[in-house]
Amino acid sequence: MTMPEDARNGSIETVTVGVVADPVAAPAQIAEQLAHDLPGLLSEQLEDNCVWRVDVHRERLPPSDDRHTEMMDVAGERMRQHGWDLAACITDLPLRSGRQPIVADMSNERRVLVVSLPAFGGMALRRRVRGVVTQLVVDMRSRGTPSEGTEGHRRRRLPWLANRFQWVTPEQRDVDVRVLASRGMVRLLIGMVRDNRPWRLVFGLTGPLVGAFAFSAFYLISTSVWRLASTMGPLRLLAAVLGSVVVMVAWLIAYHRLWEQTRGRPVHEREQAVLFNASTVLTLVIGVGCMYGALYVVNLIAAGVVLTPEVFGQYIGPGLGFGDYAVVMLLVTAAATVAGAVGSGFESENSIREAAFSYRERERRQVLHDTQTRREQQEGRGGSAET
């Protein structure tokens, strides 16, 4: 961004906002978008005769503690190092206050805000983050923050934010303003699934995909499958398609131990495990559904090339059309998807997690695994001592 002549001469104040972002997909992209859009938005919202600039710094942000202030500590340190005036942390780590997902926390004293992307849901992510960050920086720079619900608060608030987010003042040191998501848990779940990027499963699950392609070639020329498909009604075909996706998802979860146990854990950990299990199921359903769709298109093209109307018509009947090929390929793809589940057995557990989960989710599961391992080792040593 080019500075005005007055700013270069020092007659206009230059305010630098530092953005510390996790160095992975969504946070890094959002940070770059903020660097482009935030200076103009802040100049429009604040009439304080200053020039805004945004400095992006990528860094692996720490997992949050119960008070959600560890990231603020990192941002404060980077502010001192780089000479920033304000700082914003952008993370894809889900944050919660009780059962309510946290969109953002702001500290006026530290001049730092933390933004958690999953709580924004799955739609218009960049626009919503841009709006919340702009509003919080405006609140931070303006003298005094009006109380929630007052006229001054309404005048300062961007109008479209009111319906989607709730602004509260928590009883917590270091956090002056907290933004919570409306329709919280649903929005958080959608955001977590989006963060996992389930469409990557199409190319991430090499074993199941290769197995499904191999069995597709076999079922494609199987006259028994042709006849069976032509006699099945729409409901039976739909059940076969959905059943094949369910079988693949269940196999992936069971064989590669993707399900988190809730038994014997504290209440808040059980609730968290339920949320992450739901995220896992939805991620795999969408990912396997995308894989089914891609395989179906390939099978349909192959059927048009390989299966001549003369041969196909001997088993299906006269007067063939595109619909007959489409119906038969539904069953062919369903059968190949079920058979392809066996191919996932040749994938390592790490590769499955790499394909199914975001960086933060893999990190969280690794921490959970290490904690459980240490607990079992301690219990084992305690049992040995008693003996």
N, C-alpha and C positions, 0 to 999 in steps of 0.2 A: 504494500500500500504506500503511495507517495504522500509524504507529509506536506501540508501547506507551508508557504514561506515563513509565516508567523511562528509556526511550531518549530521550524529549524532555527529561527533566531532566538527562541526561548521565550517569546512573549505569550505563547499559549501553552498551557500545561499538557504534557503527554502522559497518559495513563496507560499502563501496560497490564493486561490481564494474562496471567500464565495459565495454560491449560495442561494439566498433567493427566495423560491418558494411558490406560492399559495398552500395551503394544500388540493388540490383536484386533481382528476384523472390525467389529462395530465401533468400539471406543476410538480406535485410531481414525476411522472414517469420519465419525462425528466431530472429533477434535479438528480435523482439517476443514470441515464445513464451518465450524465455529470461527476458525481463523479467518475465513473468507467473509462471513456474514455479520459477525458480532460488532465490528467497529461501526458499520453503518447503522445497525439497529440501535446501538447505545447512543449514537449521536442524535438519532431521531427522538429517543425517549428522554434524554437528559439535556437540558439547555444550560450546561455549565461551562461552555466555551473551552472545551479541551479536545485533544485529539486522542482517539483510542487506537491502540494496537494490541494484537494478540500473539503471544509466543507459545508454540506447542512444544511440549516435552513428553516423550514416550518413556514410560517406566512401568515395570511390574509393580502394581500397587499391592499393599499387604492385605491379607484377609482381615475383615473388620472384627473389632472386639464388640462386647455387648453395648458399649456406648457409641459405637460407630465413629470414633475419633482418631483411629490410627492413620487413616488416609489424610486427615487434616494435619497431623503431625508431619507427614511427608511433604504435603503441600507447603506448610510453613517453612520447612527447611529449604525447599526449592525457591521460595520467595526471597529468602535471605541470600541464597547463592546467586540468583540471577537478577536481583533488584526489581522484582515485580511489585506492583501496587496491590493487586488482588490475585487470587488463584482459584481455579476450579478443577476438581478431580472428576474424571469421567471413567466409570467402571462398569463392567457387566456383571459384577457380583450382586446377587439379590440381597437387599437389606430389608429388615422388618422391625417394626415396633409392636411387640405383641403379635397379633394376627394381621396387622395392617402393613402393607408394603410401603416402604419409604421411597419416594421419588427423589427427594433431595433434602440435605441438611445444610444450614448456613450458620456461620459464626461471625457476628459483627466484629467482635474483639480481634479474632485472628484474621479477618478479611478473607475467609476461605469458605467455599461451598463444595459439597460432594454430591454428585449426580449418579444415581443407579439406573442403568438403562432398562433392565427387565420390567420394572414397575410401569414403564410407559406403554406396555402392550405391544401389539404387532403392527399397527397402522401409523402412518405419518410420523415415524420416529424422529426424523431430523427436524421437522417443523416444531414438534412438541418440545424436544430438548432445547432447541434454539429459543423458543418462547419462555420456558422456565428459567433458563440461564440468564436471559436478558432481564426478566423480571427480578430475579434475585440480585443481580448486579445493580439494577436501578434502586432496589430497596437498600442495598448496602451503601451505595454512594449518597443517597438522599439522607437528609438530617432527620433522624428519628424514623422508626418504622411504625406506621399507624396500626392501631389494634384491629384485629380481625372483625369485619362487619361494620366498621365505621365508614363515614362518607369519604374521608381521606384515603382509606384503604381501597374503597371501590374505585375512586378516581385514578389511583395509581396502578391498579391491577389491569393487565391486558384482558379485554372482555372475554375472549374465547377460552381463557384458562379456567374461569370460574366453574364451568360445568364438568370439567374433567379432573380437577385436582382440588384438594382441601389444604388450606394453609393454617397451620396450628403453631402454638408456642409451647413446646414440650417443657416439662419440669426436669430439665437436664442441664447441667453445667456444660458450657462450650457450644451449645446449640440454641440459637435465638429463634430461628424459624425452621419449621419442618414441613415439607410438602408431602402429602399422602395421596394415593391414587383412589379415585372413586371406582366402584366395582373392583375393589382391590385385588382379591385373590384370583379372580378370573383374569384380570388384566396382567397380573404378575405371571400366572401360568402361561399365558399366551406369549408374554415377553421372554420367558425362559425357553420356550419351544423355539421361538424365532432365533434366540441366541445360539441354540444348538445347530441351526441351519440344517434341518432334516433332509433337504434335497441333496446334500453331499453324499448321502448313503448310496445313491445310484452308482457313483464311481468309487466310493470308499469300501463297499463290501464286494471285493473282487471274487472271493470264493463262491458265495451264493449267486452272483451274477453269471459267472462262467458256468456253474452247474445248471442254472435255469436256461441258459442259451443251449447247452448241450442237450438237455431233455426236451427243449422246444423242437429241436431238429428231429428227435425221435417221434414226438407226439404229432408233429406236423404231417407226417406221412402215415399215421396210424388210422386205418379205416374205422376201427372200433370207436375211437374218439370222435370221428366225424359223425357216425351214426348216433352215438349217445347225445352229442350236442344238438343234433337236429330234432331229437325227440323231447328235449328238456324245455319246459316252459320258462317264462321270464323270471319267475321267483326262484326256481331251482338254479338257474344260471347265476342270478344275483347272489344266492347263498354260496355257490361254488366260488365265485370271485372273492366275496368277503371272507369266506372260510380260508381261502389260500393265504390271504393277507394276515389273518389272525394266527394261523399255524406258523407262518414265518416269524411274526413278532414274538409269539410265545416261545418258540424255539430259541431265538436270539437271547431273550431275557433269561430263560432257564439255563441254557447251555453255557452262556458266558457270564452268569451270575450278575446280572444288571439290576436285580431287585434288591432294595434295601430293606432289611428286617426292622420291624418296629417293636417287637416284643422285648420287654425288659429295659426300655430306654425311657428317659424322663419325658414328660408330656410335651414340652416344646420341641424336643428332638423327634418325637413321634410325628408331630404335626409337620415338621420340616421334611421328614422322610416320606410322608404321604404326598406332600407337594412335589418332591423330586421324583417319586415313583410315577405320579401322574404325568409329569413332564417327560419322563423316559418313554412311557407308553405312547403318548401323543407324537413324540419325535419319531419313534420307530414306525408307527402307523402311517404317518405322512411320508416318511422316507421309503418304506416298502411299497406304499401306494404309488409313489413316483416311479419306483423301479418296475412295478407291474405295468404302469402306463407305457413306459419306454419299451419294455419287452413286448407288449401287445402291438405297438406300432410296427416294430421290427417283424414280428410274426405275421402281421397283416400284409406287409409288403412282400415278405417271402412267400406267403400263400398265393398272392397274385402272380408271382413269377413262376413258382414251381407247380402249383396245382392247376392243371388245365381244366376247363369247363367239362370236357368230355369225360375225363376220369372222375372228377369230383361229382359230376351229375349222376354217375352210375350208382353212387351210394346215397346221395342226398335227395335226388329227384330232379326232374326236368325244370326248365324255367329258372335257372340259377341267376341270382343277382348279387350285388355287393353285400346286402344284408346277410345272406347265407354264409359268406366268407367271414363276416364280422362276428356272427354268432358262434361259429365253430372255433374261431381264434380266441374267443373269450375263455372257452373251456381248455383249449390247448395251453394258453398262458397261465391259467389257474393251476393246472396240473404241473406245469414246469416250475411254477413258483414254489409249490409244496416240495417238489423234488429238489429244488435249489437250496432249500433250507439245510439239507445235508451238507452242502458245500461250505456252510458257515463253520462247520466243525474243523475245517482246515485253516481258519483264520485264528490268529492269536487273540487273547483277551484284550491286549493293548491296542491292536489294530481295530477291533470292534469299537472300543471306547473312543479311539481317535476319530472314527467315522461318525459315531452317534452323538458325541457330547462336545460342548464348547470347552475352551481352555479352562475356564473357571470351574466348570462342573467336573472335569477330569482332576483338577487340582483338589477340589473339595473331597472327591471320592478317595483320592490318594491319602489325604490327611486323615479321613475317617478310617481307612484301612490300617494306617500306621498306628492310630490311637487304639483301635481294637486289638492289634497285635501286641502292643505294649501292655494293655490291660490283661490279656491272656497270659503273657509272660510273667507279669506280677502275681497273678492268681496262681500260676504254676509254681513260682518260687515260694509263695505263701503256703501252698499245699505241701511242698517238699519239707519246709521248715517244721510244719506241724507233725509230719510223720517222723 
